[in-house]
């Protein structure tokens, strides 16, 4: 319970940090400042805690105590030895006057100098390749922060003071990681359409991850790959369900540099060691990656941009990822290019789960040929229709396609989960009960009326390799038969009630009198018409 409270406290501190910037810029910009400065505090606090641990073999009471101990140790003759050990353990060194603790102290005394923070950023970036260009998106000299040096500096100082209230000393990596994830989700909500590139809703992430990890939970050294990783949330889900999370190796690629930086920070904040992170800033389709020692993975998770454009250049027909299919995904819709890229990097005993728009299930031409080849090879294992309006960047309904590299059967399980949601103001949401229902249908792998259908290869062949879910799962609700006798009785009763009301209305009209002959004449005409 204390952990939940701690997490809530952390979230509220970080959220009030967002309030300082909210009036100055939109969420897509201020998330970079807030998350970047939180991350610097994390690196600084983790560093000072490690210093104290090396010196005294225990955790410090306060960050100030740790800083004091660090300053004192640097005056000792074994200072260089300490620095060597720190560099080895942390991959970076922070000088005492560039620690977050020093910045917060200066901010409280109106002596904060943003040049120092910039210097701190630069030092971290230059200390190891894993941190290269990590703080690029944070412009400490932006006019958005205020007019003139003083106001801009004050905004950063206020942010530093606010975030200093976050007690990272008594929060483990999971609490901080979860708070960070929560913030990313909130930014996604505020940012709306732009959020699609960095955030997959947790419900969808959970289904994808639990499906892909099924049967591999005990594996030591599990490898997970997301070639369109966004902020890394989908990748990081694997550690929630693995029995040996500290041995997971994460591989991810992201085209957008800001989002790639977000993912790198997210990894550290979840306590993932540099050795287990293999992240790259690049275009997944244009150049294959990874191509080194590790090229196939136990789990492939993907939520690529839907129906994106790509070059589809003829040269790709010689690319090992696509060459077996004889055709390429169309220029205007890269969906199958992403799918084939992921499948190429899947181990023969692994599982891949990808979210795509429904069009991939039934569109013809090149996509139809690729789909048929995948079905003939037994690669498509399951198709799950999700509710509409789950994502921040599109309201279209999407589906999860589950793929396997080599298996005996060629049957496909279809699940219609389109009605399993709770309506929200902006987005629909799937509850844990909805998620569990989908996962149970998936693991049972059998036909359930109106919910799931296990289609044989012959069923699919008869449908010309069209995988549109309503062809297999009939969710049509038959209307009840009309009881004619009951209908006639109701009509008779309605007629009687009308007659009674009409009679009451007539007697009211007959009671009306007037000295005006014209009014009386009109009244009598009306009475005559009703009686006639």
Secondary structure, DSSP 4 states (H G I P E B T S, - for coil): -HHHHHHHHHHHHHHHHHHHHHTTS-HHHHHHHHHHHHHHHHHHHHHHHHHHHHHHSS--SSHHHHHHHHHHHHTSTTHHHHHHHHHHHHS----GGGSHHHHHHHHHTT---HHHHHHHHHHHHHH-GGGTTTTTT--TT-GGG-SHHHHHHHHHHHHHHHHTTS--TT--HHHHHHHHHHHHHHHHHHHGGGGGGT---HHHHHHHHHHHHTT-TT-TT-EEEETT-TTSHHHHTHHHH-TTGGG-EEEEEESSHHHHHHHHHHHHHTT--GGGEEEEES-TTTS----SS---EEEEEE-PPTT------GGGGGSTTTGGGSS---TT--HHHHHHHHHHTEEEEEEEEEEEETHHHH--HHHHHHHHHHHHTT-EEEEEEPPSS-SSS--S-EEEEEE-SS-S---EEEEE-TT--B--SSS-B--HHHHHHHHHHHHHTS-BTTTEEEE-HHHHHHTTT---GGGTS----PPPPP-HHHHHHHHHHHHHHHHHHHHHHHHHHHH---S-HHHHHHHHHHHHHHH-
